[in-house]
Amino acid sequence: MGRAEVKTVAERILMCGNEAMAEAAIRAGCDAYFGYPITPQNEISAYMAQRMAEEGRVFIQSESELAAINMVFGASATGKRSMTSSSSPGISLMQEGFSYLAGAELPAVVINVMRGGPGLGNISPAQGDYFQATRGGGHGDYKTIVLGPSSVQEMADCMPLAFDLADQYRMTAMILVDGLLGQMMEPLTLEPKPRPKLPPKDWALTGRKGREQNIVRSLWLGEGVLEKHNEKLQAKYREIQEKEVRCELYRIEDAEIVIVAYGIVARIARAAVDRAREDGIPIGLIRPITLWPFPSHQIRQAAEEFRVFLTMEMSSGQMLEDVKLAVAGKAPVLFHGRMGGGLPTVDEVLGKIRELTLRTGTPKIRNPKSETISNDPNPNDQNAEAGSEPVMSLRGAQRRSNLDPMRGRLLRFARNDMS
């Protein structure tokens, strides 16, 4: 099998998210795909079955998810760019293989198009696999790079990034999306992206003629050898946490309520933020793009100035734990979630925002561009309510000094909301 050629022509096209990821993987130089059918990701396997053959590359429909991940292991060990895809129950079956890939330091790309659970659950979109993805999932102390795109365009853009990160750090990179993103159709641009300079794969099993023998393994039996190997892995993970965090900060400059959401929920939250802003509510959005490494530093910085965080997920509250760890008690962290395939609506989120605004006394913005403090609300302002707090837009120390009198009220509200 020769080295896969990367497409060099940009195209504007209408595709569903699953097919967009498949085509982007091919253009990123995927050499081999192994997978087993499961809804709602079947479009990936079907698309790869046709296109990989057209490109003269390897496609195998395996007999199971366990077989698929071990085929990925084998292809990756020879230095080829290999990948698989599945949905929640199928990803659970692959966890042993993920641990073996981590132990052997082999690059791989995995797509998880999440569905409702636990168990077989249903085929509706969900985000209940966050813990499994960001905590490793299999046995041992290891991590997986996890990307959480929120549009079809971003799903395609994440594919070359995932392959590059996997090769750069010799580990698994996962694209974590939900079934709605996988099925929805949007226009996108597929364009060639130059590959960064990556380390040579001089560890690959390519035949030892003319060189020393390479050994790919995850078994380390010598005294203290496994501990040293784990220390090496942890050093790599710390480097990734320092260098590879990605997130989007949306309208947070003067925000006093900050929503944290990823994937399709972030799109819903963004629309709710825009509508709340029209009502004068000072609210913004932090959207993690890398779910691991998590943007803890960015959220921690925001907690120095903003009053209250609202974490939103299609789960019982999994990313919520990472947000709380990042905030470190500096501000209340509230939660709104749906489970089992339930999808929040913009009106639902907007209602939560308005409830939060009323119960915490969050002031409204008269002029979002103003950096001045007004202690005399305009009685003619339609957004001003009887007994409301002064209208203000605060920055830095000025904002902090005005937040202190309200902190007790916010904390009481947070305790009641989370009880």
C-alpha positions in Angstrom: 0.0 0.0 0.0 1.5 3.3 -1.1 1.4 6.6 0.8 -2.0 8.2 0.4 -2.0 11.4 -1.6 -3.6 14.5 -0.1 -6.3 16.3 -2.3 -5.2 19.7 -3.5 -8.4 21.1 -4.8 -10.9 23.2 -2.7 -14.6 22.5 -3.2 -17.8 24.1 -1.9 -20.2 21.3 -1.3 -23.4 20.3 0.7 -22.8 17.2 2.9 -24.0 15.6 6.1 -21.6 15.7 9.0 -20.7 12.0 8.8 -19.8 12.1 5.1 -17.9 15.4 5.6 -15.7 13.8 8.2 -15.1 10.8 5.9 -14.1 12.9 2.9 -12.0 15.1 5.1 -10.2 12.1 6.5 -9.5 10.9 2.9 -8.1 14.3 2.0 -6.0 14.3 5.2 -4.2 11.2 3.9 -6.0 8.4 5.7 -4.4 5.1 4.5 -6.8 2.6 6.1 -10.3 2.5 7.6 -11.7 -0.3 9.7 -15.2 -0.3 11.1 -18.4 -2.1 12.0 -21.9 -0.6 11.3 -23.9 1.1 13.9 -26.4 3.9 13.9 -26.1 7.0 13.7 -22.7 6.8 12.1 -23.3 4.4 9.3 -22.8 7.1 6.6 -19.1 7.2 7.5 -18.7 3.5 6.8 -20.8 3.6 3.6 -18.9 6.6 2.3 -15.5 5.1 3.1 -16.4 1.8 1.5 -16.8 3.6 -1.9 -14.2 6.3 -1.7 -11.3 4.4 -0.2 -11.6 1.9 -3.0 -11.6 4.7 -5.5 -8.4 6.1 -4.0 -6.8 2.7 -3.9 -6.6 2.6 -0.1 -7.7 0.0 2.5 -11.3 -0.4 3.7 -12.4 -3.3 5.8 -15.8 -3.9 7.4 -14.7 -5.8 10.4 -16.6 -8.6 12.1 -16.9 -6.5 15.3 -15.8 -3.3 16.9 -13.2 -5.2 18.9 -11.7 -6.4 15.6 -11.8 -2.9 14.1 -9.8 -1.3 16.8 -7.2 -4.1 16.7 -6.9 -3.7 12.9 -6.3 0.0 13.6 -3.5 -1.0 16.0 -1.9 -3.2 13.3 -2.0 -0.6 10.5 -0.8 2.1 12.8 2.2 0.0 13.9 3.4 0.0 10.3 3.3 3.8 10.2 0.1 4.2 8.2 -2.6 6.7 9.0 -5.5 4.5 10.2 -8.9 5.2 11.7 -12.2 3.8 12.8 -15.6 5.2 13.7 -18.5 4.0 15.8 -21.3 5.1 18.1 -21.5 4.9 21.9 -22.1 1.2 22.5 -19.5 0.3 19.8 -16.9 2.7 21.3 -17.4 1.0 24.7 -16.3 -2.3 23.1 -13.1 -0.7 21.8 -11.8 0.5 25.2 -9.2 -2.3 25.6 -7.8 -1.4 22.2 -7.6 2.3 23.2 -5.5 1.3 26.2 -3.2 -0.8 24.1 -2.7 2.0 21.6 -1.8 4.3 24.4 0.6 1.8 26.0 2.3 1.2 22.6 2.3 4.9 21.7 0.6 4.4 18.4 -1.2 7.2 16.6 -4.9 6.6 15.6 -8.0 8.6 14.9 -11.4 7.6 16.2 -14.8 9.1 15.5 -17.6 8.7 18.1 -21.0 9.8 16.9 -22.8 9.7 20.3 -26.3 8.3 20.8 -28.5 8.0 23.9 -27.7 5.6 26.7 -26.9 3.8 28.9 -27.2 0.3 27.4 -28.4 0.2 23.8 -30.4 3.3 24.7 -31.7 4.9 21.5 -30.3 6.5 18.3 -31.1 10.0 19.3 -28.3 12.6 19.8 -26.6 12.7 23.2 -23.4 13.8 25.0 -23.3 11.1 27.6 -19.9 9.8 26.5 -17.9 12.8 27.8 -16.5 11.0 30.8 -15.5 7.9 28.7 -13.7 10.1 26.1 -11.9 12.6 28.3 -10.9 10.1 31.1 -9.4 7.6 28.8 -12.1 4.9 29.0 -9.9 1.9 29.2 -7.6 0.6 31.9 -4.4 2.4 33.0 -3.2 5.9 33.3 -3.6 7.3 29.8 -5.3 10.2 28.0 -6.9 10.7 24.6 -7.0 13.9 22.7 -10.7 14.8 22.2 -12.1 17.3 19.7 -15.7 18.5 20.0 -16.7 20.4 16.8 -20.1 22.2 16.6 -20.7 22.4 12.8 -20.3 20.3 9.7 -17.5 22.7 8.6 -15.7 22.3 11.9 -16.2 18.5 11.8 -14.4 18.4 8.5 -11.7 20.8 9.7 -11.0 18.6 12.8 -10.1 15.6 10.7 -6.7 16.7 9.4 -6.0 18.3 12.8 -6.8 14.9 14.5 -4.4 13.0 12.3 -1.7 15.6 12.8 -2.1 15.6 16.6 -2.1 11.8 16.6 1.1 11.6 14.6 2.7 14.5 16.5 2.2 12.9 19.9 1.9 9.2 19.0 -1.5 8.7 20.6 -5.2 8.4 19.8 -7.2 11.5 18.8 -11.0 11.3 19.0 -13.6 13.4 17.2 -16.6 13.5 19.6 -19.9 14.5 18.0 -23.6 13.7 18.6 -26.0 12.0 16.2 -27.6 15.3 15.2 -24.3 16.8 14.0 -23.6 13.5 12.2 -26.9 13.5 10.3 -27.4 17.2 9.6 -26.5 18.7 6.2 -24.7 22.0 5.8 -22.6 23.7 3.1 -18.9 23.5 3.8 -15.7 24.2 2.0 -13.2 21.3 1.6 -9.9 22.8 1.0 -6.3 21.5 1.1 -4.4 22.3 4.3 -0.6 22.0 4.4 0.7 19.4 6.8 2.9 20.6 9.6 6.3 19.2 9.9 5.8 16.0 11.9 8.3 13.7 13.6 9.5 10.8 11.4 7.9 7.5 12.1 11.3 5.8 12.6 9.6 3.5 15.2 7.3 1.9 12.6 7.4 -1.8 11.7 8.6 -1.6 8.1 11.1 -4.4 7.9 14.4 -4.3 9.6 16.6 -4.4 6.5 19.3 -1.8 6.9 18.3 -0.7 10.4 18.0 -1.9 14.0 14.9 -3.9 14.9 11.8 -1.9 16.0 9.5 -3.4 18.6 5.9 -2.1 19.2 4.5 -3.3 22.5 2.4 -2.3 25.5 3.9 -5.0 27.8 6.7 -3.9 30.1 7.8 -6.5 32.6 11.2 -5.3 33.8 11.6 -3.9 37.3 10.6 -0.2 37.3 10.3 -0.2 33.4 6.6 0.3 33.3 6.7 3.1 35.9 9.3 5.0 33.7 7.1 4.4 30.7 4.1 5.9 32.5 6.2 8.9 33.6 7.1 9.5 30.0 3.4 9.3 29.0 2.5 11.8 31.7 5.2 14.2 30.6 3.7 14.0 27.1 0.2 14.7 28.4 1.4 17.7 30.3 3.0 19.1 27.1 -0.3 18.7 25.3 -2.2 20.5 28.1 0.2 23.4 27.7 0.2 23.6 23.9 -3.0 22.2 22.4 -5.9 23.8 24.1 -8.5 25.2 21.8 -11.7 27.1 22.6 -14.0 29.9 21.4 -14.9 32.9 23.5 -18.1 34.5 22.3 -19.3 37.9 23.6 -17.7 37.6 27.0 -16.0 41.0 27.2 -18.8 42.5 29.4 -20.6 39.3 30.3 -21.8 38.7 33.8 -23.4 35.3 33.0 -21.2 32.8 31.1 -22.6 29.7 29.4 -20.1 26.8 28.9 -21.3 24.3 26.2 -19.8 22.2 23.4 -21.0 20.6 20.2 -24.6 21.1 19.1 -25.6 22.4 22.5 -23.1 25.3 22.0 -24.9 26.3 18.8 -28.2 26.4 20.7 -26.6 28.3 23.5 -25.1 30.8 21.0 -28.5 31.6 19.6 -29.9 32.0 23.1 -27.0 34.4 23.9 -27.8 36.6 20.9 -31.5 36.8 21.8 -30.7 37.5 25.5 -28.3 40.3 24.4 -31.2 41.8 22.4 -33.0 42.0 25.8 -30.0 43.7 27.4 -28.8 40.7 29.4 -25.0 40.7 29.7 -24.2 37.1 28.8 -21.5 35.3 26.8 -20.4 31.8 25.8 -17.2 29.8 26.3 -17.1 26.9 23.9 -14.5 24.2 24.5 -13.2 22.8 21.1 -10.7 20.5 22.8 -12.6 18.6 25.4 -9.2 17.1 26.4 -7.1 19.1 27.0 -9.9 21.1 28.6 -9.7 25.0 28.5 -9.3 25.2 32.3 -7.1 28.2 32.2 -9.5 30.3 30.1 -12.4 29.4 32.3 -10.3 30.1 35.4 -9.5 33.5 34.1 -13.1 34.2 33.3 -14.0 33.3 36.9 -11.9 36.2 38.1 -14.4 38.6 36.6 -17.8 37.0 35.8 -20.6 36.4 38.3 -22.1 33.0 37.4 -21.4 30.1 35.1 -24.1 28.0 33.5 -23.0 24.7 32.1 -25.2 23.1 29.5 -25.0 19.5 28.2 -27.0 16.7 26.7 -26.1 14.6 29.8 -26.6 14.5 33.5 -23.7 16.8 34.0 -20.3 15.4 33.0 -18.4 18.4 31.6 -19.9 20.2 34.6 -17.2 18.6 36.8 -14.4 20.0 34.6 -16.0 23.5 34.7 -16.3 23.3 38.5 -12.6 22.3 38.8 -11.6 25.1 36.5 -13.6 27.8 38.4 -12.2 26.5 41.7 -15.0 28.0 43.8 -14.5 31.6 42.6 -18.0 31.8 41.2 -21.2 29.8 41.3 -21.5 27.1 38.6 -25.1 26.0 37.7 -26.2 23.3 35.3 -28.9 22.7 32.8 -29.1 19.4 30.9 -31.1 16.9 29.0 -30.6 13.2 28.9 -31.5 10.1 26.8 -31.6 11.9 23.5 -33.4 15.0 24.7 -32.4 18.2 22.9 -32.7 21.7 24.5 -34.4 24.4 22.5 -33.3 28.0 22.2 -36.5 29.1 24.0 -35.8 26.6 26.8 -32.3 28.0 27.3 -33.5 31.6 27.0 -36.1 30.8 29.8 -33.3 29.5 32.0 -31.2 32.6 31.4 -34.2 34.9 32.2 -34.9 32.9 35.4 -31.2 33.2 36.4 -31.3 36.9 35.7 -34.4 37.5 37.8 -33.3 35.4 40.7 -29.8 36.7 40.9 -30.5 40.4 40.1 -28.1 40.4 37.2 -28.2 44.0 35.8 -29.1 44.7 32.3 -26.9 46.6 29.8 -28.2 49.9 28.5 -25.2 50.4 26.1 -23.1 47.2 25.6 -20.3 49.3 24.3 -20.1 51.6 27.3 -17.5 51.0 30.0 -19.0 53.5 32.5 -21.0 52.8 35.6 -24.4 54.4 36.0 -26.0 54.5 39.4 -29.2 56.2 38.1 -31.3 53.9 35.9 -33.2 55.6 33.1 -36.9 55.4 34.2 -37.8 55.5 30.5 -35.7 52.4 29.7 -38.1 49.6 28.8 -35.6 47.1 30.1 -35.5 48.7 33.5 -37.8 47.0 36.0 -39.0 48.4 39.3 -36.5 47.6 42.1 -33.9 46.3 39.7 -30.2 46.8 40.2 -28.4 49.8 38.5 -27.8 49.5 34.8 -24.1 48.9 34.3 -21.3 47.5 32.2 -18.2 46.9 34.2 -14.6 45.9 33.5 -11.8 44.7 35.7 -11.6 46.1 39.3 -14.7 48.2 38.8 -16.8 45.1 38.0 -15.3 43.1 40.9 -16.1 45.8 43.5 -19.7 45.9 42.3 -20.1 42.1 42.4 -19.3 41.6 46.1 -22.7 42.7 47.6 -24.4 40.1 45.3 -22.2 37.2 46.0 -24.2 35.8 48.9 -27.4 35.9 46.9 -25.7 34.1 44.0 -24.3 31.4 46.2 -27.7 30.8 47.8 -29.3 30.6 44.4 -26.6 28.1 43.2 -27.1 25.9 46.2 -30.9 25.8 45.7 -30.5 25.2 41.9 -28.1 22.3 42.4 -30.0 20.6 45.3 
